[in-house]
Each structure stands twice: as structure tokens, then as C-alpha cells.
């Protein structure tokens, strides 16, 4: 069933309707805002991650319903893949999702430690492969191979290639941010999240324990650290993790989430990488989130930092998910809970065009 907290319907930051009128800051242009057309059997329950296809379709994982949804640009739910279970084509807790071209979806299920590959055109199962990883990973295809975030403190790397058929991890590469390398418990205990994207012959990655973006040549174990300016987003406050490590028992949800976390990275063009972070705000038993888009031009070594992504910013119960985002080329999509003018819950899909030419660019010192 669809979820909505009691306070959700009465605490509206913006009265979102199917038209979802919002204004966008420089660097983003509103394309559309559509209401997901739900029914008693086809609905959005607890979305985890989503990817945006070349034709505008959105594919998202749902942990509670143990399935993948295909949502058309019109908001119509075209199809459902999967159900609860451990057999082929079934899920226990689907989370990470990525796309190979516009033909194959890969969905990671942490409970079963495996990746399910879905033929998008036929909406059928291709195959199921194991994935032997300790942490919930980000997953991306690179030249047909599947790569994942995977911390290895012996090699001091953070990304690895999945060996098809066995699920073993090879071709370890990238780096571990200095704070995480110095204090392994920080990552192994709670703060292991990160995201990455292949861009040409390079990898770009960002992790929740650092304000920096990291870039390296494919296969390398040394990276260039790019200190992204913190303009509007919260960033990682100095001393936050040290305080948490000194007395973990005193950690509250508000303290644990008092930082910016990276949630998406993708190439916007041949020269520009887009990074989306989220700032969560916890009040009592509720939370809300604000997303920011940062563009990094790796050819000119400049940045357009912290463009706020317009959304309703409605408070929801801590057990409910914040809005989720996806990048595909110069399109940014955001799926969020909202309420219509009658106060009824809806799922709203917003799409924006990323416009680098309209950004306020700043050079980064080398």
C-alpha cells in the first residue's frame, strides 16, 4: 500500500499538484512535472533508487514491494518486474540500479547478494549473477563490465569490477578518502556510501566522508582530489566524524545526518560531470531533504557549485524515503512525495534541463 505519515498531509512546503509549478535557479530549466498515475495494484510504495532512460522512461527499485517499476514520461506505470522471493526474477530487497545503454537494467539485491539483469525491450529476465560485497554498493556499467563501490583497505581502493558468473571483485582501483583511510571504523561502521561514474577513460567518485571529488584514469590506484567549494549545501562539517567516533552512543539521527551526502554522478557532456548531493534535515520524528547540483568542467578545471534543485521539501516520517534523483545527459529527474490541492498524497516526477551556459562558474586552483 502507499505510505503517508499523518503530519505529511498537513505540512506542505509547496502545494504540489499534477502540474507541479516550481521555478528553477540559473543552471536548471523546468521541463515538466507530472503526477505518477497510480492504482490499487500499480503504485509507488517505497522507492530506493532510479535511473533515467534515453527515451524519458524512469526505472526505479522498490524495497518494500520487492520489484522494479517502469514509469513513462506521461506518468503512466508501464510495467512491474519482480516479486518477493529468492527465485530467478524475484527480490528480497532491491536497491541499487543501473543501465547498460538503453537495453539492460542491472538491479542489486543486498539480501540475496546478487544482481538481476533485465531485458528492457522485452521486460524479461536475462540472467542472475552473484555479487560478493559486504556493503550496499553503487553500481555502474563501464564498457560492458559492471563496476561497484567496494572498500578494500589492503589495496586502499574503493571501486572494483564484478567478475560475471562468480561475483568476485577484481581490477580494484580508485582511492579511499584520507579520513576514511585513517579511521577504518568510520567506513566499516556506518559511512560507506559513495557514488561514481565513468567518463571517457576516467572515473569520477565522491564519498559521504569528504567534500572532495576524486578522479583517476581507469585502473589507476592514485587519484586527483578536487576540492569542491561548499556554497549552499551543508558539506561535511569539520569535526563531525571525530565527535561521532569519540562517543557513538550519543549519536542522534540529526547528528548522523548533519552533512551533505552524494547521491548521483553522471556525465552531462564530454567535458562536464554532474554531481547531486542531498542535505537532510531531521526534526523530531520527521525529516526532509534539499538536493543540490554541482557541475565540474574537467577540461577547464572550473565548477558551478550548489545549484538548488526545486522540490516541495515536505517533511515525512523518518521511516519514509526522501526524494530520489537520477541524471542522464543534461536531464535531471526527481521523484518525490507531494500532496494535491485536496490534500491527497501523490507521487510527482519532476524533470529539469541542465544548462551549463547559464551557470555561475568559478575556477578551481590546481
Secondary structure, DSSP 8 states (H G I E B T S, - for coil): -----TTGGG--SS---SS------TTEEEEEEEE-B--SSS---SEEEEEE-TTS-EEEEETTTTEEEEE-TTSBEEEEE--BSSSTT-BSSEEEEEEETTTEEEEEETTTTEEEEEETTTTEEEEEEE---SS---EEEETTEEEEEEEETTTTEEEEEE-TTT--EEEEES---HHHHH-HHHHHHT---EEEEEETTEEEEEETT-SEEEEEETT-S--EEEE---SSS--B-TTHHHHHHH-GGG--HHHHT-BEEEEEEEESSSSEEEEEEEEEEEETTEEEEEEEEEEEETTTTEEEEEEE-------EETTS---EEEEETTEEEEEEEEE-TTS-EEEEEEEEEE-GGGS--EE---
